[in-house]
Amino acid sequence: MEKEERADGSHLYRFVGGQKSGRMAKSKRRVHFVGIGGAGLSSLASLALKKGWLVTGSDIKDSSKLDKLRKKGALVDIGHEERNVLERAEIDCLPDALVVSSAVSADNVEVRSALKYNIPVYKRGAWLGRITKGYDTVSVAGTHGKTSTSAMLALVLEKQYDSVTAIVGGDVSQFEGNEGGSLIGTSNWFVLEADEYDHAFLDLQSKYAIVTNVELDHLDIYESEEELFSAFDEFMDRVHAEGALVMCGDDEGCRSLIERAETRLADSTSRASIYTYGFGEENDWRASDIEEDGELTSFEVQWKGMPVGRVQISLFGKHNVLNALAVISLASVIQFKEVRSLNTEMEKREMTFTEKLKESLQHSKSILREFQGVDRRCQIIGERSGCVVISDYAHHPTEVSATLEAIESRYSDSEILVVFEPHTLSRLAYFFSEFLSALSSSHRVYISEIFEPVKRYMNKKVKNAIAEDLAAALPLSANASFIDDDQTLVDTVVDEVKKEPGNKVVLVLGA
């Protein structure tokens, strides 16, 4: 097997002496996704379909995402086997490329089949690097908040520049045609959720970027905080010198990255400008005077202490205020194109510049107010007889804390029942104390089996022992219990909701 590097910097692997298929005629270009039902690859598959490619793929189990892809024209198989990759009655060609999710192992039968037939194999990050080549790429990176922020940003830039292409890691109902997490446009702008998992974001060449926050996560990839920060260093260094980075100045991790960049690039004459946003007065962009009124959250936007305007969003929680502020900040920077002229413009024509900022904010305001969120990000599933069911993707203790804070503020008169599915044994073990702290304020906590996205061979009792320990270690006020059977868990929660009258929120957390 040989590793080859393409002109765009992506890599492919070829099996030397591999076999050739008997039929080479093809009606269109074909891409095959292994793990097509995952959040990352399903959006890439949707984009490929919109671009007119023949899309095939496989996953280990069926899902609603696969149903949506089939309706759009994808040919999807359940289970992995060589025949999924080869030609058949409805497919007249081998794939031009095979794209694998990070959860797929190198010995997967479909990966081995691709190598056997000289089909280029791409990891998700390398494929993203390939399809964004030639675009003005706008990336959103960070440990938390990437999906909501990139979705908001795509819609704001869609209005600002008529038509953008976008890939985010969740379903966005406001994307054209309600087609999951992708948009396809005619402009040169490409908005992308830049995932640090498996170093996927290091295949990108961004013109502009947001970094929402940075803290240790993905312990199966990064063994230390220094490894994680080094990866973000490289991501930042790959942002075009004529572009800009917008980073959360309130976040300790972002501040550390900015300091590292200033030291690392002190003598560089070619580096992207960095702007900060947050609640603190020291930030370039600041959100203040936050108010919740019914279904709306409003806040004042300031640029270097100058009031620019008031914004409303149809989301709740301070974390969503920060997400919206990040979008406002970068959209304003992009609108000025030449980012380095911002400070000189302000010095020379303060009033004119302030008016321009207000004009830029006007482009964003209506979109942000109308933004309905992303699936499984504080998503209200339903409401009946005083009980609201909310689903959220939070699976890191910082995310759990932020989500619970937002829910407790919005539903202050309700009893909060939390159903938490731990996401990976390594994360739960490392952040055990942090999860205890995050969940302790809840009125009732149900812990389910640990979810492992990557197939690992471990004894079920051993794997779930730490989840049982978490339930046992929570304070008595949390009334915590561990339930490893899904149906029993559902029945138990339903019985608890029915037990006594009163307002209740059932909050389902986990990836």
Disulfide bonds with the S-S distance in Angstrom:
none
